[in-house]
Amino acid sequence: MRSIDTEEALQEWIDSTQEQTAVLFKHSTRCPISARANGEMAKVAEEFEPRGIAMGQILVVEHRDVSLACTDKLGIQHESPQVIVMKEGQVVWHDSHHAITFDNVSSELTSSSR
Protein backbone atom coordinates (compact mmCIF):
# COMPACT_ATOMS: atom_id res chain seq x y z
CA MET A 1 0.00 0.00 0.00
CA ARG A 2 1.49 3.30 -1.11
CA SER A 3 1.91 6.06 1.47
CA ILE A 4 0.28 9.32 0.35
CA ASP A 5 2.05 11.94 2.41
CA THR A 6 2.05 15.07 0.24
CA GLU A 7 -0.61 16.93 -1.71
CA GLU A 8 1.39 16.21 -4.87
CA ALA A 9 1.29 12.46 -4.14
CA LEU A 10 -2.46 12.76 -3.53
CA GLN A 11 -2.98 14.44 -6.89
CA GLU A 12 -0.86 11.78 -8.63
CA TRP A 13 -2.97 9.09 -6.95
CA ILE A 14 -6.21 10.78 -8.04
CA ASP A 15 -4.88 11.14 -11.59
CA SER A 16 -3.95 7.44 -11.65
CA THR A 17 -7.60 6.53 -11.12
CA GLN A 18 -8.27 7.54 -14.73
CA GLU A 19 -6.32 4.43 -15.75
CA GLN A 20 -7.16 1.94 -13.01
CA THR A 21 -9.46 1.31 -10.08
CA ALA A 22 -7.84 2.57 -6.89
CA VAL A 23 -8.49 2.45 -3.16
CA LEU A 24 -7.52 5.11 -0.65
CA PHE A 25 -7.53 4.35 3.07
CA LYS A 26 -7.51 7.24 5.55
CA HIS A 27 -6.07 5.86 8.78
CA SER A 28 -5.69 7.34 12.26
CA THR A 29 -2.80 5.86 14.21
CA ARG A 30 -4.53 6.99 17.44
CA CYS A 31 -7.85 5.21 17.00
CA PRO A 32 -8.60 1.58 17.90
CA ILE A 33 -11.39 1.40 15.31
CA SER A 34 -8.91 2.55 12.69
CA ALA A 35 -6.38 -0.05 13.89
CA ARG A 36 -8.95 -2.78 13.26
CA ALA A 37 -9.82 -1.30 9.86
CA ASN A 38 -6.10 -1.14 9.03
CA GLY A 39 -5.89 -4.90 9.52
CA GLU A 40 -8.83 -5.39 7.18
CA MET A 41 -7.26 -3.10 4.58
CA ALA A 42 -3.97 -5.03 4.77
CA LYS A 43 -5.95 -8.13 3.72
CA VAL A 44 -7.59 -6.15 0.90
CA ALA A 45 -4.18 -4.97 -0.32
CA GLU A 46 -2.79 -8.50 -0.21
CA GLU A 47 -5.69 -9.76 -2.32
CA PHE A 48 -6.16 -6.90 -4.79
CA GLU A 49 -2.79 -5.22 -5.39
CA PRO A 50 -1.61 -8.28 -7.39
CA ARG A 51 -4.74 -7.83 -9.54
CA GLY A 52 -3.69 -4.28 -10.47
CA ILE A 53 -5.78 -2.31 -7.98
CA ALA A 54 -3.76 0.67 -6.70
CA MET A 55 -3.82 0.99 -2.91
CA GLY A 56 -2.96 4.21 -1.09
CA GLN A 57 -2.99 5.28 2.56
CA ILE A 58 -3.10 8.68 4.24
CA LEU A 59 -2.12 8.85 7.92
CA VAL A 60 -4.61 11.51 8.98
CA VAL A 61 -2.85 12.68 12.15
CA GLU A 62 0.66 12.79 10.72
CA HIS A 63 -0.47 14.29 7.38
CA ARG A 64 -3.49 16.37 8.31
CA ASP A 65 -2.91 18.75 5.39
CA VAL A 66 -3.12 15.86 2.91
CA SER A 67 -6.24 14.50 4.59
CA LEU A 68 -7.94 17.91 4.35
CA ALA A 69 -6.85 18.26 0.72
CA CYS A 70 -8.39 14.86 0.02
CA THR A 71 -11.72 16.04 1.42
CA ASP A 72 -11.58 19.18 -0.73
CA LYS A 73 -10.50 17.45 -3.94
CA LEU A 74 -12.93 14.54 -3.74
CA GLY A 75 -15.89 16.43 -2.28
CA ILE A 76 -16.72 13.87 0.38
CA GLN A 77 -16.97 14.43 4.11
CA HIS A 78 -13.88 13.53 6.13
CA GLU A 79 -14.12 10.47 8.32
CA SER A 80 -11.46 8.38 9.96
CA PRO A 81 -11.02 5.61 9.32
CA GLN A 82 -12.39 5.93 5.81
CA VAL A 83 -12.04 3.92 2.62
CA ILE A 84 -12.58 5.49 -0.80
CA VAL A 85 -12.81 3.57 -4.09
CA MET A 86 -12.25 5.51 -7.30
CA LYS A 87 -12.57 4.57 -10.94
CA GLU A 88 -12.13 6.76 -14.03
CA GLY A 89 -11.36 9.74 -11.80
CA GLN A 90 -14.61 9.49 -9.83
CA VAL A 91 -15.46 8.32 -6.33
CA VAL A 92 -17.61 5.22 -6.86
CA TRP A 93 -17.91 4.16 -3.22
CA HIS A 94 -16.78 5.21 0.23
CA ASP A 95 -17.48 4.08 3.75
CA SER A 96 -16.05 4.41 7.22
CA HIS A 97 -15.55 2.99 10.68
CA HIS A 98 -16.99 -0.50 11.30
CA ALA A 99 -18.13 -0.84 7.67
CA ILE A 100 -14.48 -1.17 6.64
CA THR A 101 -14.19 -4.93 6.36
CA PHE A 102 -12.44 -7.19 3.89
CA ASP A 103 -15.81 -8.50 2.71
CA ASN A 104 -17.35 -5.05 2.13
CA VAL A 105 -14.34 -3.59 0.32
CA SER A 106 -13.66 -6.70 -1.76
CA SER A 107 -17.33 -6.88 -2.76
CA GLU A 108 -17.18 -3.29 -3.95
CA LEU A 109 -13.91 -3.84 -5.82
CA THR A 110 -15.29 -6.93 -7.52
CA SER A 111 -18.39 -5.06 -8.69
CA SER A 112 -16.38 -1.93 -9.67
CA SER A 113 -14.00 -3.89 -11.88
CA ARG A 114 -16.78 -5.10 -14.19
N, C-alpha and C positions, 0 to 999 in steps of 0.2 A: 504494500500500500504506500503510495507516494505521499510524502509530507508536503502540504501546501502551507508555506510559512511566509509568503510575501504576496502582495496584491498582484504583482506581475505573474507569479506562479498560478494564482487563482485565475487570472485572465487566460493564461495558456491552457489551463485545465478546461475552462468553459469553452474556449475555442476548439479544443480537441473533441468536444462532444458533437461537433458537426460531422465528424468522421466515424465515431464509434459511441456506443452506449457507455456511460460512465456513472460511477457512484461516488458521492462525496459524503464523508462521515465527519460530523462536527462533534468533537469529543472533549469533555471536561475531565481533566485529571484529578479534580477534587470531588467528584460526585460518584457515589457507589452505583447509582443506576447507570451512569455512563460507563463505569468499569464493566458492568455486566454486558451492556450493549457492545462494548469494545471486543469482548470475547466472541460475541455473535458475529461481529463484522470481520474478525480474523478468520472465522470459518467461511464466511462469504468470499473473502479475498482468496482463500486457498482453493475454493471451488471454481470461482469465476475469472480470476486473473488469467489462468491458463487458456481460457476460452476467448480472450481478447477484450474483456471488460476492464476499462481503466478504473482503478480504485485510488481515491485521494482522501486525505485526512487533514482536518484543521484542528489544532489544539486551541480551544476557544479562550482559555485563560492566558496561555503563553503568547498567543497571536490574536489578541482581541481586535486589532485593526483589520486583520484579514477576515475574521468572522463577521464584523460589521459590514465590510465591503461585500461579502458574500450575500448578506441580507439585501443590501442595496441593489446589487447587480442582478440577482435572481428574482427579487420582488416577492419573497416569501418571508413570513415572520420567523425571527430567530427563536430556536429552541435548542436545548442541549441536554442530552444528546439528540442528534438529529441526523437522519439519513436522507439524501437527495439523489434521485435517479434522473439523469438527463439523457436525451437522445435528440440528435439533429438540432442542438443548440437550445432545446426547450426542456424545462422541468416537466417530467411526465409523472412523477410520483414523489412524495416526501412523507415522512412520518417521524415520530419522536418517542422518546422514553421507552416504556415497556412494549411498544409495538415493534421495536427494533429487535427482530429475531431472525435467525437464519431462514426459517420457513417463510416468513413474510417477505423478506428482501429477495430471496431466491425465486419465490413465486412471481414477484414483480419483474425481476430480470428475465425470467423465462418468457413471460408474456410480452415484455418490451422488445425482445430480440426477434419477434416474429415479423 
